[in-house]
Amino acid sequence: MPDSDKRPFVLIVDDVPANIRILAEFLRDGHDIRVAARGADALDLARRLPPDIILLDVVMPDMDGYEVCRRLKADPVTAEIPIIFVTAKFAPEDEAYGLSLGAVDYIVKPASPAVVRARVKNHLELRAARETLARQNAALTEAAKLREDVDRIMRHDLKAPLTGIIGLPPLILNEGNLSDTQSMFVHLIEESGLKMLSMINQSLDLFKMERGTYVLRAESMDAAAVVRRLFVEMATVAGYKRNVLALTVAGRPDDGKMPVRLTAERLLFYTMLANCLKNALEASPEEGVVTVDLRPGDPAVITVTNQGVVPADMRGRFFTKYATSGKLDGTGLGTYSARLIAEAHGGTVRMETSDATGMTTITIILPQR
């Protein structure tokens, strides 16, 4: 479709001059008209000066309209031009055949001026809408690609300066002559650098999971030990609202000693459970109980249950990227990354929440290889 300040270009193809004159008269207001009396001329003109729409007769010498349509649709230069058959062939099978070749419409002669103008207008607008949508899709695709490229570059480029940040504190500490306060600050710098490096590495892993290129390094591990460690690390967070953290194994209280063996990638398993626990603690009421239950087997089943229900607007998008509700500092990546990690293990994760019981449970199912 031409620019909005240009008149649409209509190509009329018919071997009868009187028919061309009639159609041209119908469309002379608001359209630029070009004509062709033979199929070969129509093909040549359409390639050299692609029109915005073609009105095509069927019965013509040398090459009929059906063959002209077939060739136009086979040529990348002309394939997207809408074609309307305008013909005296009125049998239903003729119309069906014409439409099957790629024509957008079929008008039987004699046609009224109003019908011809309305059909041409509608198909020109449809073509313009399709082209606008295609441009928007291309722009969105390019923007998404640019964002991915920037994200990937930042992930890789941030690791280089972090190497210096992490490597310098041990050298400074080895030099000595630091006060206790100064030593504490240097340790904090090193710890913060290591945490940032871990975040970048996890971000790279999630990037690979999104594209299905992550290579899983599963091993036999003690899931109970991971949960106990998380409870210690999250004790401060739980303490803000006096929440209780409880571990059960197949429904029975953990004795703090027995291992629960399952096969998973240790760091990913830790990250997945940490995200689920953090989410559960944030959603729990004062003095609420958050329970992690481990059920070994094939598949292994891990549940994280907390008091409190998921907001209605979150239930259908709980595991989608950037989904968050009512959190000023929420990124919407916690449950999303938990889903990606579960799927990287060949497993699944689901959420169940109940207004009746006031409880929410996240269930993770991990096949054991």
C-alpha positions in Angstrom: 0.0 0.0 0.0 1.4 3.4 -0.9 2.0 6.2 1.6 -1.2 7.8 3.0 -0.8 10.9 0.7 -0.7 8.8 -2.5 -3.6 7.4 -4.4 -3.8 3.6 -4.5 -2.6 2.0 -7.8 -5.1 -0.4 -9.4 -4.2 -2.7 -12.2 -7.2 -3.7 -14.4 -6.6 -6.8 -16.6 -9.2 -7.6 -19.2 -9.1 -8.4 -23.0 -12.3 -6.4 -23.6 -11.8 -2.6 -23.8 -15.4 -1.9 -22.8 -15.0 -3.9 -19.6 -11.8 -1.9 -18.8 -13.6 1.4 -19.4 -16.5 0.4 -17.1 -14.2 -0.7 -14.2 -11.9 2.4 -14.7 -15.0 4.6 -14.5 -16.1 2.9 -11.3 -12.7 3.6 -9.7 -11.5 6.8 -11.3 -12.1 8.9 -8.2 -9.4 8.3 -5.7 -7.4 5.7 -7.6 -4.6 5.6 -10.2 -5.5 3.2 -12.9 -3.3 1.1 -15.2 -4.6 -1.5 -17.6 -3.4 -4.6 -19.4 -5.3 -6.5 -22.2 -3.2 -9.7 -22.0 -2.0 -11.9 -19.2 1.7 -11.6 -20.2 1.4 -7.8 -20.2 -0.2 -7.9 -16.8 2.6 -10.1 -15.4 5.3 -7.7 -16.8 3.6 -4.6 -15.5 2.9 -6.1 -12.1 6.6 -7.0 -11.7 7.9 -3.6 -12.9 5.4 -1.4 -11.1 3.7 -3.5 -8.5 0.1 -2.3 -8.0 -1.8 -2.1 -4.7 -4.6 -4.3 -6.0 -5.4 -6.2 -9.3 -8.8 -6.6 -10.9 -8.4 -9.7 -13.1 -10.7 -11.2 -15.8 -10.7 -15.0 -16.1 -11.5 -15.6 -19.8 -8.7 -14.2 -21.9 -6.8 -15.4 -25.0 -3.3 -17.0 -24.7 -3.3 -17.0 -20.9 -6.4 -17.1 -18.7 -6.8 -15.2 -15.5 -6.4 -18.4 -13.4 -2.9 -18.9 -14.8 -2.0 -15.2 -14.4 -3.1 -15.4 -10.7 -1.1 -18.6 -10.2 2.1 -17.0 -11.6 1.6 -13.8 -9.7 1.3 -15.7 -6.4 4.4 -17.8 -7.2 6.5 -14.7 -7.7 7.9 -13.2 -4.5 7.7 -9.7 -6.0 4.0 -9.9 -6.7 2.8 -12.6 -4.2 1.4 -10.2 -1.7 -0.7 -8.2 -4.1 -4.4 -8.8 -3.5 -6.2 -10.1 -6.6 -10.0 -9.8 -7.2 -11.4 -11.8 -10.1 -14.0 -9.9 -12.1 -15.5 -12.3 -14.5 -18.7 -13.6 -16.2 -17.9 -17.2 -15.0 -20.5 -17.6 -12.2 -20.4 -21.3 -11.3 -19.6 -22.0 -7.6 -16.7 -24.3 -8.7 -15.2 -21.4 -10.7 -15.3 -19.1 -7.7 -13.9 -21.8 -5.4 -11.0 -22.5 -7.9 -10.2 -18.8 -8.2 -10.1 -18.4 -4.4 -8.0 -21.5 -4.0 -5.3 -19.9 -6.2 -4.9 -17.1 -3.7 -7.4 -14.5 -4.9 -9.0 -12.5 -2.1 -12.4 -12.0 -3.7 -14.5 -13.0 -6.7 -17.0 -10.6 -8.4 -19.4 -11.8 -11.1 -20.1 -9.6 -14.1 -22.1 -7.4 -14.5 -21.1 -5.8 -11.2 -22.5 -2.7 -9.7 -20.2 0.3 -9.1 -21.0 0.3 -5.4 -19.9 -3.3 -5.0 -16.7 -2.9 -7.0 -15.7 0.2 -5.0 -16.6 -1.4 -1.7 -14.7 -4.6 -2.4 -11.6 -2.7 -3.6 -11.7 -0.3 -0.6 -12.1 -3.2 1.9 -9.2 -5.2 0.5 -6.9 -2.2 0.2 -7.6 -1.4 3.9 -7.0 -5.1 4.8 -3.7 -5.0 3.0 -2.7 -1.8 4.7 -3.6 -3.3 8.1 -1.6 -6.4 7.4 1.5 -4.4 6.4 1.2 -2.2 9.5 0.9 -5.3 11.7 3.9 -6.9 9.9 6.0 -3.7 10.6 4.9 -3.7 14.2 5.8 -7.3 14.6 9.2 -6.7 13.0 9.8 -3.8 15.3 8.9 -5.9 18.3 11.1 -8.7 17.2 14.0 -6.4 16.7 13.4 -4.8 20.1 13.3 -8.2 21.8 16.5 -9.2 20.0 18.2 -6.0 21.0 17.1 -6.5 24.6 18.5 -10.0 24.6 21.8 -8.9 23.1 22.2 -6.1 25.7 21.3 -8.5 28.5 23.8 -11.1 27.2 26.6 -8.5 26.8 26.0 -7.1 30.2 26.1 -10.5 31.8 29.4 -11.3 30.2 31.0 -7.9 30.5 30.1 -7.5 34.2 32.1 -10.6 35.1 35.4 -9.0 34.0 35.5 -6.1 36.5 34.1 -8.4 39.2 37.2 -10.6 38.9 39.2 -7.6 40.1 36.8 -6.8 42.9 36.8 -10.3 44.2 40.6 -10.8 43.7 41.8 -7.7 45.5 40.4 -8.2 49.1 42.5 -11.3 49.8 45.6 -9.4 48.7 44.7 -6.5 50.9 44.1 -8.8 53.9 47.4 -10.6 53.3 49.2 -7.2 53.6 48.0 -6.9 57.2 48.2 -3.6 59.1 44.4 -3.3 59.0 42.1 -2.6 62.0 39.3 -5.0 62.8 36.8 -2.6 61.3 38.8 -2.2 58.1 39.2 -6.0 57.8 35.4 -6.4 58.3 34.8 -3.9 55.5 37.2 -5.7 53.1 35.5 -9.0 53.9 32.2 -7.4 53.1 33.5 -6.2 49.7 34.7 -9.7 48.9 31.4 -11.3 50.0 29.3 -8.8 48.0 31.5 -9.4 44.9 31.0 -13.2 45.2 27.2 -12.7 45.6 27.1 -10.6 42.5 29.1 -13.1 40.6 26.7 -15.8 41.7 23.7 -13.7 40.5 25.3 -13.2 37.1 26.1 -16.9 36.7 22.5 -17.8 37.7 21.2 -15.2 35.2 23.3 -16.8 32.5 22.0 -20.2 33.4 18.4 -19.0 33.2 19.1 -17.4 29.8 20.2 -20.8 28.6 17.2 -22.5 30.1 14.9 -20.1 28.3 16.4 -21.2 25.0 16.6 -24.9 25.9 20.4 -25.0 25.7 21.2 -25.6 29.4 23.2 -28.7 30.1 22.0 -30.2 33.4 24.7 -31.6 35.8 22.5 -33.7 38.1 24.0 -35.7 41.0 22.9 -37.6 44.1 22.4 -35.0 46.8 20.9 -34.6 50.3 17.8 -32.5 49.8 17.2 -32.3 53.6 20.6 -30.7 54.2 19.8 -28.1 51.6 16.5 -27.2 53.2 18.1 -27.0 56.7 20.8 -24.7 55.4 18.1 -22.5 53.8 16.2 -22.4 57.1 19.3 -21.0 58.8 19.9 -18.4 56.1 16.3 -17.3 56.1 15.9 -17.2 59.9 16.2 -13.4 59.9 13.6 -13.0 57.2 11.2 -15.4 59.1 11.9 -13.6 62.3 10.5 -10.3 61.1 7.0 -11.7 61.2 7.8 -14.5 63.8 7.2 -17.1 61.1 8.0 -20.8 61.8 9.9 -22.8 59.3 9.2 -26.6 59.4 10.7 -29.5 57.5 8.9 -32.8 57.1 9.8 -36.0 55.3 6.9 -37.7 53.8 4.7 -35.9 56.3 6.8 -36.7 59.4 8.9 -34.1 61.2 12.5 -34.0 60.3 14.9 -35.3 62.9 17.7 -33.0 61.8 20.0 -35.9 61.0 18.7 -38.3 58.3 19.6 -37.5 54.7 16.9 -37.4 52.0 18.7 -38.5 48.8 17.5 -37.4 45.4 19.1 -36.6 42.0 19.3 -32.9 41.0 21.8 -30.2 40.2 22.7 -29.0 43.7 23.0 -25.3 43.1 19.9 -25.2 40.9 17.9 -27.1 43.5 19.1 -24.7 46.2 18.1 -21.7 44.1 14.7 -23.2 43.2 13.8 -23.9 46.8 15.2 -20.5 48.0 12.9 -18.7 45.6 9.9 -20.7 46.7 10.7 -20.3 50.4 11.2 -16.5 50.0 7.9 -16.2 48.2 6.1 -18.2 50.9 7.6 -16.1 53.7 6.7 -12.9 52.0 3.1 -14.1 51.6 2.7 -15.5 55.1 0.8 -13.7 57.8 2.3 -12.9 61.3 3.3 -16.0 63.2 2.5 -18.1 60.1 4.0 -21.6 59.5 5.9 -22.4 56.3 6.4 -26.1 55.7 8.7 -27.9 53.3 7.8 -31.5 52.7 10.3 -33.9 50.9 9.0 -37.1 49.5 11.8 -39.2 47.9 10.9 -41.6 45.1 10.6 -41.5 41.4 9.5 -38.9 40.9 10.6 -37.0 43.9 7.9 -34.6 45.2 8.7 -31.4 47.1 6.0 -29.1 48.5 6.3 -25.7 50.0 3.1 -24.7 52.0 2.3 -21.4 53.6 -0.7 -19.8 55.2 -2.2 -17.1 53.0 -3.7 -17.1 49.5 -2.4 -15.9 46.2 -4.2 -12.7 44.9 -6.8 -13.5 42.3 -4.9 -11.4 39.6 -1.8 -13.5 40.1 -3.3 -17.0 40.0 -3.3 -17.4 36.2 0.2 -16.0 35.8 2.0 -17.1 39.0 4.9 -18.7 37.1 5.2 -16.3 34.2 8.1 -13.9 33.7 7.9 -10.5 35.6 4.6 -11.5 37.2 4.2 -9.7 40.6 1.5 -8.2 42.7 1.7 -5.8 45.6 5.5 -5.9 46.0 7.3 -2.6 45.6 10.6 -4.4 45.2 9.4 -7.5 43.4 11.1 -8.6 40.2 8.6 -11.3 39.2 11.5 -13.7 38.5 11.4 -15.9 41.6 8.6 -18.3 40.7 9.5 -18.0 37.0 13.0 -19.2 37.6 11.7 -22.0 39.9 9.6 -23.2 36.9 12.5 -23.0 34.5 14.7 -25.0 36.9 12.1 -27.7 37.5 11.6 -28.0 33.7 15.4 -28.1 33.2 15.3 -31.3 35.4 12.5 -32.7 33.2 10.0 -31.9 36.0 7.0 -29.7 36.6 5.9 -27.2 39.2 2.3 -26.1 40.1 0.6 -23.8 42.5 -2.6 -24.5 44.4 -4.3 -21.8 46.6 -7.5 -22.0 48.5 -9.7 -19.2 49.8 -11.5 -21.8 51.9 -8.5 -23.1 53.8 -6.4 -19.9 53.5 -3.4 -22.0 52.3 -1.1 -22.0 49.3 1.1 -24.9 48.2 3.8 -25.0 45.6 4.4 -28.6 44.4 7.6 -29.5 42.5 7.9 -32.9 40.8 11.4 -34.0 39.8 11.9 -37.3 37.8 14.8 -39.3 39.1 17.3 -40.6 36.6 
